[in-house]
Amino acid sequence: MIVIGTRGSALALAQARIVASALGDEVQLRVIHTAGDASDRPIRELGDGVFVGAVEDALLRGDVDVAVHSLKDLPTAEAPGLAIAAIPAREDPRDVLITADRRGLAGLRPNALVGTSSPRREAFLRALAPGIATAEIRGNVDTRLRKVMQGEYDATVLAAAGLRRLGIAFDPDEALDLATFPCAPGQGALAVQTRADDPRRRQVRDALDHTPTRRAVEAERETLRLAGATCAIPMGCYGRSEGDDVVLDAAVATATGIRRAHARGREPSEVARTVARDLGVLVHA
């Protein structure tokens, strides 16, 4: 029996079931409540890792054998004693702009109030739609959608991957182009964690790991690490594997506008370093 630790939201459970299905019949899900779930404070005030710490602690204690996270929630510094055993094939990495009339950017009126807790989403949306206002928003996907439909906000931005995993349809016009609205590092990908010394680590890797996705998100996450490893920086990265190469496009919002960078190469870490340097965000060796 393999016990999988997961948060209790509908999305987290859907993601854990993807992993459970790949691992076979002898699997049990165990819900773990995290600091991020227990607090109503803005996410940027809670710090990095608030949605994963309790799950990682349960894994280290041996209460669960495998932990499933949204990769973008996982800090770039690996927790001692734990390992990312697998990164499955990535879902759609784009963001989706949800308005009450479901027309995407075309439905975003001047001075619209957009609910988002992400500095990245706020900065790139302001670049696409100058004049909007933004406000913090908390809650799961259904809660955020309801707040828009009830008029508390004029719009919100959600990950396409989460909508797809929950079976919530969206129109192509609602999805934001990665060329102008790059995703968060690791967005759309899952991280499947085990204890570093667990012999089942190889079983998990063989069942779930997708090398092209792993290489692409390694470049994204290394760029984030080099930039200071914080979700507070308004930066987006989109990597993909093309043959033996990793291709990485990234952008950062600055006081004078959006700065963009592009790189290609065999080694994800070197591609990331080139992009971080060209963006002007390189703060770590």
C-alpha positions as CSV (number, residue, x, y, z in Angstrom):
1,M,0.0,0.0,0.0
2,I,1.3,3.5,-1.0
3,V,-0.2,6.4,1.0
4,I,-0.3,9.6,-0.9
5,G,-0.4,12.9,1.0
6,T,-2.3,15.8,-0.5
7,R,-4.1,19.0,0.4
8,G,-7.9,18.7,0.5
9,S,-9.1,21.1,-2.2
10,A,-10.9,19.7,-5.2
11,L,-8.0,20.6,-7.4
12,A,-5.4,19.0,-5.1
13,L,-7.4,15.8,-4.9
14,A,-7.8,15.7,-8.7
15,Q,-4.1,16.0,-9.0
16,A,-3.4,13.3,-6.4
17,R,-5.8,11.0,-8.2
18,I,-3.8,11.4,-11.4
19,V,-0.7,10.1,-9.5
20,A,-2.7,7.4,-7.8
21,S,-4.0,6.1,-11.1
22,A,-0.4,5.8,-12.5
23,L,0.8,4.0,-9.4
24,G,-1.8,1.3,-9.5
25,D,-4.5,-0.2,-7.2
26,E,-2.8,-0.4,-3.9
27,V,-3.0,3.4,-3.2
28,Q,-4.7,5.4,-0.5
29,L,-5.1,9.2,-0.3
30,R,-4.6,11.1,2.9
31,V,-5.7,14.7,3.2
32,I,-3.3,17.1,5.1
33,H,-4.2,20.7,6.0
34,T,-1.5,23.3,5.4
35,A,-0.8,26.7,6.7
36,G,-2.0,28.3,3.5
37,D,-5.3,26.5,3.8
38,A,-5.8,27.7,7.4
39,S,-5.1,31.4,6.8
40,D,-7.1,34.2,5.2
41,R,-4.1,36.5,4.9
42,P,-2.8,37.5,1.4
43,I,-0.5,34.8,-0.1
44,R,2.3,37.2,-0.5
45,E,2.3,37.8,3.2
46,L,2.4,34.1,4.0
47,G,5.7,33.4,2.2
48,D,6.9,30.6,-0.1
49,G,6.0,27.0,0.7
50,V,2.9,27.7,2.8
51,F,0.9,25.1,0.8
52,V,3.5,22.3,1.0
53,G,5.2,22.5,4.4
54,A,2.7,20.4,6.4
55,V,2.6,17.8,3.6
56,E,6.4,17.5,3.5
57,D,6.4,17.2,7.3
58,A,4.0,14.2,7.1
59,L,6.2,12.7,4.4
60,L,9.3,13.0,6.6
61,R,7.5,11.5,9.6
62,G,6.5,8.5,7.5
63,D,2.7,9.3,7.8
64,V,2.5,9.2,4.0
65,D,4.8,7.6,1.4
66,V,4.3,10.1,-1.5
67,A,3.4,13.7,-1.6
68,V,1.7,15.5,-4.6
69,H,2.2,19.2,-5.1
70,S,1.6,21.8,-7.7
71,L,5.2,22.3,-8.8
72,K,4.8,26.1,-8.7
73,D,4.0,25.9,-5.0
74,L,7.2,24.0,-4.2
75,P,10.2,26.1,-3.1
76,T,13.3,25.8,-5.4
77,A,15.4,24.6,-2.5
78,E,14.7,20.9,-2.0
79,A,13.8,19.9,1.6
80,P,16.5,17.9,3.3
81,G,15.6,14.2,3.3
82,L,13.1,14.5,0.4
83,A,13.4,14.2,-3.3
84,I,11.2,15.1,-6.3
85,A,10.9,11.5,-7.6
86,A,8.8,12.4,-10.6
87,I,7.5,15.3,-12.6
88,P,4.6,14.0,-14.9
89,A,3.8,15.4,-18.3
90,R,2.7,19.0,-18.0
91,E,-0.8,20.2,-18.4
92,D,-1.6,23.5,-20.2
93,P,0.7,26.1,-18.6
94,R,-1.2,29.2,-19.7
95,D,-3.3,31.6,-17.5
96,V,-7.0,32.2,-18.2
97,L,-8.7,35.5,-17.7
98,I,-12.2,34.9,-16.4
99,T,-14.7,37.8,-16.6
100,A,-18.4,37.7,-15.8
101,D,-19.3,37.7,-19.6
102,R,-16.6,35.1,-20.3
103,R,-15.1,37.1,-23.2
104,G,-11.5,37.3,-21.9
105,L,-9.6,40.5,-22.5
106,A,-12.4,41.7,-24.7
107,G,-14.7,41.7,-21.7
108,L,-12.3,43.6,-19.5
109,R,-13.7,47.1,-19.2
110,P,-11.6,50.2,-18.3
111,N,-11.1,50.5,-14.5
112,A,-12.2,46.9,-14.0
113,L,-11.4,45.3,-10.7
114,V,-9.4,42.1,-11.1
115,G,-8.9,39.7,-8.2
116,T,-5.3,38.3,-8.1
117,S,-2.8,37.6,-5.4
118,S,0.1,37.2,-7.8
119,P,2.5,40.1,-8.5
120,R,3.3,38.4,-11.8
121,R,-0.3,38.2,-13.0
122,E,-1.0,41.7,-11.8
123,A,2.1,43.2,-13.6
124,F,1.5,41.4,-17.0
125,L,-2.2,42.1,-16.9
126,R,-1.6,45.8,-16.3
127,A,0.7,45.8,-19.3
128,L,-2.1,44.3,-21.5
129,A,-4.9,46.4,-20.0
130,P,-3.6,49.7,-18.6
131,G,-6.1,51.3,-16.2
132,I,-7.4,48.2,-14.4
133,A,-7.4,48.0,-10.7
134,T,-6.4,44.9,-8.7
135,A,-7.2,43.5,-5.3
136,E,-6.2,40.4,-3.3
137,I,-8.4,37.3,-3.7
138,R,-8.3,34.1,-1.8
139,G,-10.2,30.8,-2.1
140,N,-10.2,27.7,-4.3
141,V,-11.1,27.8,-8.0
142,D,-14.9,27.5,-7.5
143,T,-14.8,30.3,-4.9
144,R,-12.9,32.7,-7.2
145,L,-15.3,32.0,-10.1
146,R,-18.3,32.6,-7.9
147,K,-16.8,35.9,-6.6
148,V,-16.6,37.1,-10.3
149,M,-20.1,35.9,-11.2
150,Q,-21.6,37.6,-8.1
151,G,-19.9,40.9,-9.0
152,E,-17.4,41.1,-6.1
153,Y,-14.7,41.3,-8.8
154,D,-15.0,42.1,-12.5
155,A,-12.4,39.4,-13.4
156,T,-9.8,37.0,-12.0
157,V,-6.9,35.0,-13.5
158,L,-6.7,31.2,-13.0
159,A,-4.3,28.5,-14.2
160,A,-5.6,26.7,-17.3
161,A,-4.2,23.5,-15.9
162,G,-6.4,23.7,-12.8
163,L,-9.5,24.4,-14.9
164,R,-8.8,21.5,-17.1
165,R,-8.1,19.1,-14.2
166,L,-11.4,20.1,-12.7
167,G,-13.3,19.7,-15.9
168,I,-14.1,23.5,-16.2
169,A,-14.3,24.6,-19.8
170,F,-12.9,27.9,-21.1
171,D,-12.9,29.5,-24.5
172,P,-9.7,29.9,-26.4
173,D,-10.2,33.7,-26.3
174,E,-10.0,33.6,-22.5
175,A,-6.6,32.0,-22.4
176,L,-3.6,34.4,-22.3
177,D,-0.9,34.0,-24.8
178,L,2.4,32.8,-23.3
179,A,4.3,35.2,-25.5
180,T,2.8,38.2,-23.7
181,F,1.7,36.6,-20.4
182,P,4.4,34.0,-19.5
183,C,3.4,31.5,-16.8
184,A,4.8,31.1,-13.3
185,P,7.8,28.8,-13.1
186,G,6.5,25.2,-13.0
187,Q,2.9,26.2,-13.7
188,G,0.8,23.3,-15.0
189,A,3.3,20.7,-13.7
190,L,3.0,18.4,-10.7
191,A,5.8,17.4,-8.3
192,V,5.7,13.9,-6.9
193,Q,7.8,13.8,-3.7
194,T,9.2,10.8,-1.8
195,R,11.7,10.4,1.0
196,A,15.2,10.5,-0.5
197,D,16.1,7.0,0.8
198,D,12.8,5.3,0.1
199,P,13.3,2.4,-2.3
200,R,9.9,3.1,-3.9
201,R,11.4,6.4,-5.3
202,R,12.4,4.5,-8.4
203,Q,9.0,3.0,-8.8
204,V,7.4,6.4,-8.7
205,R,9.9,7.8,-11.2
206,D,9.4,5.0,-13.6
207,A,5.6,5.3,-13.5
208,L,5.3,9.0,-13.7
209,D,8.4,11.0,-14.7
210,H,8.3,12.8,-18.1
211,T,11.8,13.8,-19.1
212,P,10.9,16.6,-21.5
213,T,8.7,18.3,-18.8
214,R,11.4,17.8,-16.1
215,R,14.1,19.5,-18.2
216,A,11.8,22.4,-19.2
217,V,10.7,23.1,-15.7
218,E,14.2,22.7,-14.3
219,A,15.2,25.7,-16.5
220,E,12.2,27.7,-15.2
221,R,12.8,26.9,-11.6
222,E,16.5,27.6,-11.8
223,T,15.8,31.0,-13.3
224,L,13.6,31.7,-10.3
225,R,16.3,30.5,-7.9
226,L,18.9,32.7,-9.6
227,A,16.4,35.6,-9.2
228,G,16.1,35.1,-5.5
229,A,13.6,32.2,-5.3
230,T,10.5,34.3,-4.3
231,C,7.1,34.5,-5.8
232,A,7.1,38.2,-5.0
233,I,9.1,39.0,-8.2
234,P,6.9,39.8,-11.1
235,M,8.6,37.3,-13.5
236,G,7.2,34.6,-15.8
237,C,9.1,31.8,-17.5
238,Y,8.1,29.3,-20.1
239,G,10.4,26.4,-21.0
240,R,9.9,23.5,-23.4
241,S,12.1,20.7,-24.7
242,E,12.8,20.7,-28.4
243,G,14.9,17.7,-29.4
244,D,18.0,17.7,-27.2
245,D,17.6,21.4,-26.4
246,V,15.7,23.3,-23.8
247,V,14.1,26.6,-25.0
248,L,13.3,29.2,-22.4
249,D,11.4,32.5,-22.8
250,A,11.0,34.7,-19.8
251,A,9.9,38.2,-18.9
252,V,10.0,40.5,-15.9
253,A,8.0,43.6,-15.1
254,T,10.1,46.6,-14.2
255,A,9.4,50.3,-13.4
256,T,10.0,51.1,-17.1
257,G,8.2,48.3,-18.7
258,I,8.5,44.6,-19.6
259,R,12.0,43.2,-20.1
260,R,12.2,39.9,-22.1
261,A,14.8,37.3,-22.6
262,H,15.2,34.1,-24.7
263,A,17.8,31.3,-24.6
264,R,18.3,27.8,-26.0
265,G,20.8,25.1,-25.0
266,R,21.5,21.5,-23.9
267,E,21.8,22.2,-20.1
268,P,18.7,23.6,-18.3
269,S,20.9,25.4,-15.7
270,E,23.0,27.2,-18.4
271,V,19.9,28.3,-20.3
272,A,18.4,29.6,-17.0
273,R,21.6,31.5,-16.2
274,T,21.6,33.2,-19.6
275,V,18.0,34.2,-19.2
276,A,18.4,35.5,-15.6
277,R,21.4,37.5,-16.7
278,D,19.7,39.0,-19.7
279,L,16.6,39.9,-17.6
280,G,18.8,41.6,-15.1
281,V,17.5,39.5,-12.2
282,L,20.6,37.4,-11.5
283,V,21.2,37.7,-7.7
284,H,22.5,34.2,-6.9
285,A,25.6,32.4,-8.2
